[in-house]
Amino acid sequence: MTKNRLRSKGGCKSCRSNKKKCDEKKPVCSTCLRKKITCIWPTEEEMLDKRFKKRKLNLSSCISDRDLVTVSNHLGDKKITSGSPVSVNFVPVFELSLLETVTNEQESDVIEGDFDSLVLYEEGSNYSSNKIEELETENDYNEVEFDKVQESNNMILTSPNSIEITIPNVKNYDQDLHSSLMKQCTFTIVSLRALLPGLTLDDKSSLYIESFMNNFLPAITPPHAHSDMRPSSVFVPYVTIHQELIYLFLACGAIDNSWHDPASRIIAQKYYNKFVKSLQITVKQGSNIMEEDWFFMTIQLLCLLEKHMGAPSSTVLKHVTAGYQVIQKKKQDSLLSKKVSKIERVLTESFLYNYLVLIMFSKDEDLKYLPPRGTFEELKSILKVPIINENDSWSDHPVFGGSVDLFCNVEKILWLYRKFPLNHYQQLYAADLLSDMDSWVESPKLSNEPKSYMLHREASFLYYLSCKILLLKLLDTNIREYDEKIRNILEVGILRLLELELKNSTGCVGCILAWPIAMLGFASSDIFHKTVVRQKAVELCEVLHAGFAKQVLDLLDSAWSVNEFNKTLGLDILYRRDILQNFAL
C-alpha cells in the first residue's frame, strides 16, 4: 500500500502525525489552538520526515549564482544554480572490506550528521561550533561526469568550478618525467601548474589549491623531514599520472579553508564524493592496485583528511585497516624489501603513526580490526634500512625522526593500556616497560644541529613523559594528577611545552603533538599548568586548522569539567571509553 504523502515538511508534531497542513505559527499553531491540545515542535533532526524523498546533492549545488561553471564543449556548457549550505559527514571510502566497497558502482551519497563547522577560537572564549543548515535540493541536476577525453596524445580532465587540466596521456607517459617532477615540487600553486601544463582554475578552486599546497601539506609535515620525503615531494607529483587526485587535493584545501569559512566544508564534501567516484572507476580498471604506491598514498591522504574533519576513531580506523592490508600485500609480493623507496618510507611511517594513536582511542569492539600488536616491531626492520644518509637517522625518518625505538615502545605501552585492568603478569610487564622508559636516552645532538631537529626532539620527549604517566596510572589505578610522581613528570613537561615552537619556517611539529599535549592536560591539576597546556592546544588549532587539534581542547574540557560531586576526571578519563572513542588525535 502506498504511503500517504505528508502535507507538511515542517510544522508541529500533531499536524505531522495526522497528516494535516500546519500553518507553523509558533509557539502554538492554529490547529492545536482550535483543538485545545498541546502543540509540540520537532527538533531540527526530526524536522524532515524520512518519507520525503531526499534528493541527491549534485556536485555543483552550492556554487553561487555569481560563479559560472564552465564545462568543456564535448559536454556542453552548463550553468548550475546556487544552493544553501548543508550539514554533511564524510563518507569513508574504505570500509573494512576494502576492495568490495571501493568497487561498488553506487556513488557515495552525502549522509546526515552532526559534524560541526570548525572555527578559530580566541583564548578565553567559549569553545563552540556553528552548525551548517541542511538543504534539500529543489531540482535534479545532471551531475557532470568524470570524463577522460582523448585528444591526440593528451587527456583533458573536466570538473565543476572550471578546472581543466591537460596532461600527457598515461599510456604514453614517460616515467623518467615523473621522477624528475618528484624533485621540483615546492609549497606553491605555481609548482602545481608546472606539474600540470594547461591547468586553469577559477578563483575558488585556486584558493583551495593554494590552501592545500601552502597550509594543509605543511601542517602534516614534521619540520625535520628531508625535502625529498615531504608530502609535497612524494604526494603531489602523482597527480601527473592519476589526474583524479586533483579532486582529493581540492577537498583537502577546502577543509583547511573551512577553518575560516565554514561553507567550504560543503565544497570539500562534493570534491570528496567526486574523487570517490573516479577512484571506483580506476580500481575496477586496475588488477594490482593494492601494490601501487599511489593507492597507498591515497589511503593515507584520505585518513589525514578525515582527521582534519575531526572524525571519530571508528571512521579513521577504516583507513588504517586499509593501509595495513596494502602493507601486507606488498610484503606478500616481496615489494617491501631491503631496498625501500622514499615514498614507501613516508607512507609507512604515516600509517604507523595513525595506527599508534588509534590503539588508545578505538572502541573496544573495534580493536579486532586494528593491525595486530607487534605491527610496529614487525616493520621496524624496514624502517631501519637507510635511504638518504645511513649516518643520519633524522634524514631517513620523515615522521619519527631520531626516535624510532621510542615509538616502538609507545606501541607496546598502548596495547598494554587496552588490557586494563591488568593481571599480575601484565603488571610485571608494565613495571619492566617503565624501567625501560627510565633508561631511554634522547637521540644525541648533532654538530650544528638545525632547529627543526630540536623541535622534533622536544616532541619525542613529550611522548616519553606521556608514556611514563600512562604506565604509572596502569600500575596504580588510584593515582591522581596531584600525586608527587605525576607532578614531577608534569613539571618537566610544562617546561618543555613552554620552550616548544609549534611552527617555524621549516614546517610544523604540531602534527604529531596532539596526543602528548592531551596526556599532559589530563595530568594537570593547578591553574598554571592547565593554562600552559590549553594555550599550546589553542596554538595547535591556529597552526593546523584541523579538527583533531580542536579535539584536544574538547578532551581537556572533559577532563577538567567539575561534576556534581565537585570533582574532575583528570587522569581517570583514561578509563572512560565512552568519551575517548569519539576522538582520533
N, C-alpha and C positions, 0 to 999 in steps of 0.2 A: 504493500500500500504506500502511495506517495505521501511523504510528509507535507503538512501544510506549510506554506511559505509564511514566515513571520511578517507582520506589518510594521514592526518597529525594530530598527537595529540598536537604537539606544533607548532610553526610557526606563520606567520603573519595573521592578521585578513582577509586580502584579499584572501589569498590562502585557508584559512579555509572555508570562506563563499562560495567560488567557488568550493570547494571540490577538490582542486588541491594539488599535493605534493609540499611542500615548502622545499627549501634547508636550511632554517633557518640561512642564512648568515646575520648578523647584521652589521650596522643599516638598510641596505636595502637588501632584498633578491633578487635573480637573476630574478625571475618572475616579481616583481614590477619594477625592474630596466629596464627590457626589455620593459615592457608596459608603462614605464614612469608615474607610478601612485604612490601616497603616500603609503609608507609601514608603517603600524601601528601594533605595537606588543601588544598582550593582557597582562593584568596584571596577577599576579600569580594566583588570584582567578578565572580568566577567562580561564586559560591555558588548563584545562581539560574539553573538551566538555561533556555535560551530556549524549550524545548519546553513548559515550564509556561505555561499561559495567564496572561498578565499582565492582571489586571483593571484597567479604567479607574478612576481615582480620581474619586469624585464630589466635588462642590464642598464638601460639609459633612463629609467623612470624618474630619477632625481636630478637630471640635468635641467638647469634653469632655462626659462624662455629666452634668455639672452644668449645662450650657447647654442650654436648651430652644430649639430652632429653631422659631420660630413663622412660619407662612406664612398668608397671607390666606385667608379662608373659601372663596373660589372654587377654591382648590387643595386644600383640606382640610388639617387640622393634621397635621404630620409631626414625628416625633422621630428625630433622627439619632444613631446611636451613635458612640462615640469611636473614634479610631484613633491609632496611634503615628506619630511623625514620619517623614517620608520625605526622601530625597535628591532634589532637584529642580534643573532648569535652567529658565530662562525660555525659552519657545519664541518666537522673534521673529515678530511679526505680519506685518511687511513683508519678504518675500523680494524678490529683485532684480526679479522681475516682479510689480510691486506689486498691481495690482487682481486679477490672477489668483489670487494667494494669499489676499487678503482675502475674496474672494467664494467661496472654497472652502467647500462646505457641511459638510465634516467638521469636527468640533470639535477644537481644538488639544489634543493629549494632553500629559501630563506625560512628559518624556523623562528617561532616566537621565543622570546627570552627576556631576561632582566639585566643583561649586561648594561651597566650604567656608562654614560659618557665620561671619558677621562677629562678632568680639568686640572689645571695647575693651582696648587694651594699656596696661600700665603701663610707664613708662620703665625701660629696663634689663632688661625681661623678654624671654623668647624669643617671637618672633612666630610663633605657630602658630594653627591654627583647629580648631574642634571639628566633626567630621562628624556629620551627622544620619543616623540609621539608616534603611534602606529599609523600606517597608511594602508588603506585598501584601494588599490588602483581601480579607476573607473573605466579604463579602456584596456583592451588586449592589444599589445603591440607585437608585431613580428620581431622577435629578437634577432639582432644581427648575428649571423653565423660566423664562426672562426674559419675563414676560408684561406687556403693557400692557393693562389692563382699563379700558374706558371706563365711567365713572360720571358721568352728566350732562356737565359741561364739564371734568371733572378726569381726570387719569391717575394710576394708582397703580403704583408700581414695587415689586416684591417681590423679596426675596433671602433667602438664609440669614442667620443672625445677626439676625433680627428687624428688618431695615431696611425701613421702609415710608415712602415719600415720596409726598406728594400735591402736585402742582403743576399750573399751568394747562395746558389742552390745547394742544399745539403748534399745531394748526390755527388756533385762535382766539387765538394768542399775540400780545400787544401788543409790538412791537419797541421802543417807547419805554420800556416797563417794563424790558426787558433793558438798555437803555442806562443807565437810572437805577441799576439794580443794579450795573452795572460800576463805579460810583463809591462803592459802600457797603462793599465787602468789605475786611475787615481780618484780621489773623492770629488769629482766634478762631473757635471752633466755633459760638459764638452767631451770628456773621455768616452762617455756612453755613445755620443754621436759619432765619435771616431770609430768605435767598435761597430756601429750600425750605420753605414753610409746611407743617406736618404731618410734618416729618422726625422719626422716632423711631429711636433707636439703643440697642442693648444695651450693656453695659459694654465688651465687647471692641471693638465697632465704634466706639464713642465714643472709645476710646483711639487707634485707628488714624486716625480723622479728626482728632483733636487733634494727633497726630504729623505728619500731612500739613500741617495749617494752621500749626502752631507751630514745626515743625522742618524738614520737607522743603522747603517753599516758601521760607522764609528762607535756607536753605542754598544754594539755587540763585539767589539774588538778590544781585548786587553792591550794596554799601552806598549807592552814589551814585544808584541807579536812581530815577527820578521815581516818585512814588506811583501815578501813572496808568499807568505802564508796568512795574509789578511783576507777577510771575506771579499773585499773589493777586488783582490787579485785572483781569487780562486772561484768565486761565485759568479761574478758579473760576466766574464767572457763567455760563459756557456750560453748566453743569450744569442750568440752568433750561430750556434748550432741548433738550439731549441728556442726559437723565437717566441714561443708562447710564454716563456719565462717573464717577458715584459709585463704581463698581467700580474704576476706574483710580485714583481718589483713595485709596480704601481700600488698594489694592495698594501705592501709594507710601508711605502711612502705616505699613503693616505692615513694609515693608522698612526704614524708619527705625527702627521699634521693634525690629527683629531685631538691631540692634547690641547691645542688652542682653538680648534674649530671642530666641535663635536659632530657636525653634519658630515665631515669627511669619513666618519665610520660607515656611513651608508655607501659611499663610493667604494670604500675598501671591501665591503661585503660583495659588491657587484663584480669588482675585479677578481676577487677570490673565487666566486662562482664561475666566472668566465675561465679562469685558469683551470679549475677542476674539470670543466667540460673538455677543454683542449687536452688536458692530461689523460683523460679517459680514452680519447682518440689515439693518443700517442702510445699508451700502454697496450692497447689492442693491436697495434701495428708492430710492436717490438717484442720478440720472444725472450730475449735475455736482458730485459730492462733492469732486473734486480742486481745485475752485475755491473751496471754502468754508474760511473761516478756522479753524473748529473742527476740521476734519480736519487741517490743517497743525499746529494746536496739539497735537492728539492724537499726531502723529508725534514732535514734539519732546519731549513728556512721556514717551512710551514710550522714547525714546532716553535721556533722563535716568534713567529707571527702570532700564534695562539697565546704565548706568554705575554707578548706586548698588549694583547687584547685583555689580559687579566683572567685568562681561562682557569678553571679549577683543575685539580690534579688528574681527574678522570679523562679530561679532554687531551691534555698534554701526553698522558700515558700512551695513547694510541699511536702517536708519532714516535715515541721512544721505542715502543714494541716493534714498529715497522723498521726502525733503524737497526734494531738487533737482528731482525730477520735478514736484512741486507748484509750485515756483517757476517752472519752465519753462512749465507750463500756464498759470499766472497771467500771465506775460509774453506768451505767445502770444495770450491773450484780452484783452490790454491792461488787466488788472486791477491790475498793478503800474505805476502811472502817477506823474505828478508829485504827486498827492495821495495820500500814503501814510498809512494808518491806524496808530494806536498799536499794535494787536496785530500788524500786519504788520511793524512795526519790531522789536518784541520777538522775534517768531518768526524773522525773517530773521537777526538778529544771533546768536540762539541756534544756528540752523543753521550759520552761518558759523564760529562758534567750534568747534563739534564737528567740522566739516569740516577746520579747520586742524590740530587735534590728530591726526586720523586720517591725514593725509598722512605724519606721522612714523612711526606705529605700524602701518599696514596691511601685510599680506603683499604680497610682490612681485606675486603673481598677482592680487591684489585691486585693484591700482592702477587697472586699466582700468574698474572700477566706480565709482570716486570721481568726483565732479564734476571737470570738466577744469581744468587750470591756467589761471588768469586769472579764475576764478569770483568771487573777492573783488573784483578790479578791475572786473569787469562790473557787480557790484551796488553798487559804491561810490557811483555817481551817485544811486542810490535812497537810500542811507544819508545822503547829504549834504542831502537835502530836509528843511528844518526842520519840526518838528511842534509843539513846545511853545514853544520860545524860540530864534529864529534867532541870537541873540547869545550863547547858552549851549549849546555843543555837548554838555556833560555831560547836560543835561536831555533831549536828543534821542537819546542812545545808552545804552540800559539795560545793555549788556554791555561795549561798547568804550570808553565814556566819552569822554574827550578825546583818544583815541589811535587813531582810525580809520586814519590814514595809517600808523602804526607796524604795525598788524596786517595791513595790505595788504602791507607789506614782509615780514612773517613768512611769508605765503603764498609769495612768490617764493623766499625762502631755503629753506623746507621742500621745495618742489618741486625745487630745485637739489640739495638733500641727497639726494633719491631718485635722482638721476642718477649718484651715485658709482659708480665712480671718474670724476672729471671729465676731460674732454679739455682741450686748450689754450684753446679759446674759452670753455668753461664756467668755467675758472679765471679768465680775464679778467673774466667776468661776476661771479664771486664776489668778486673784488677790488673791482669797482665797487660791489657791494652793501655790502661792508664799509666803503667810503668813505662811502656814503650813510648807513650806521648811525652813523658817527663824526660826521656833521653833523646827526644827529637831535637835536631840542631838545624837552624835555618841554613839555607844554601849560602855558601861563602860569598862574600862580596868580591866583585871583580875589580881589577885596577881600572880607574877612570870609568866606574860604573855609571851608565846613564840613569837619569831619574826614573825612567819607566820601569827599570828593574827594581828600584827601591819601592815603587808603588805596589808592584805585584808581591814583593817580599812582605810588605806590611799586610796585604790582603791574606796571604798564606798564613801569616802569624795569627790573624784573627780566626782563621779556620782552626788552627791549633788550640787556641783558647776556647773556642766554642765546643770543640770535641771534649776537652777536659771538663767543661761544665756539664755536658751531657752525660759523661761517664760517672761523674760524682752523683748526679741525680739518679742514675741507674743503680748505683751501689747503695744509695741511701734515699729511698723514696720520700722520706720526710724532710730531707734537707731543703731549706728555703733560701731565697735570694739574700737574706740578711746574715746567713751563716758566714763565719770568718773565711772558710776555704773559698767560698764563692766570691766574696767581696775582694779577696786578694787577687783572684784571677780577673775580676771585672775591672778593678782599678788599673791594672796593666792594659787591659783592652781599651779603656776610656782614653788613656794617654796615647795609644796608637791611633785611635779614631781621630783625636784632635790633630795629629800630625798628618793625617791622610788626606790627600787631594784626590777627589773623585774624578777630576777631569784636568787634562793638560793638553799640550799641543800634539802629543803622540797618540792620544786615544783615551778611553775611559776604563778604569779599573772597576767601576761600579757594576759592570755586567756580571761579575762573579761574587758580588759582595752582599747580596740581599740576605742570604741565609745567616751568615755570621752577625750581621747587624741585628737581625731579629733575635738571635740567640742572646746577644749581649743585652738587648732590651728586656728579654724575659728575666734575666738575672739582675736587673736594675731595681733598686728599692728607694733610693733617695732622689730628690728633685734634680740635683745637679747631673747625676748620671743619666736620668731619663731625658733631661733637656739636651744633653750632648747626643744621645742616641737618636732622638727624634729629629734633631737638626740634620744629622747625617742622612736619615731616611728621607727628609724633605729634599736635601741636595741630590739624593739618588733619583727622586722623581724629576727634578728640574733637569738633570743631565740625560736620563734615559728616555723620558716621555713614554714610559712603559707601565702597563697595568700591573705587572708583577712587582714593580717598585712601589706602587701605591698599596699593594697587598702588604708590604712591610708595615706601613702605617696602620692598616686595618688590624694586623696581628698585634701590634703594640697596644692599640686601643683595647683589644680583647684581653690582653694580659694585664693591663693596668686598671681596667674599669673596676670600680668598687661595687661589690654585690650587696645583697640585703643584710648580710652579716658583717658589713663594713670591712670586708677583706677583698684582696685582689688575687687573681690566679697566679701571677708571676710565673715561676718555673713549672707550676702544676699544669700549665697549658699544654705541656708536652704530653700529658696523658688525656687530653681532650680531643679524641679523634674526630668528634663531630664538628669541631672548629677547624682543625688542621687540614682536613680533607678538602676544604673549599679553596685551598691555596696551592700554588705551584711556583715557588720562588726560583 
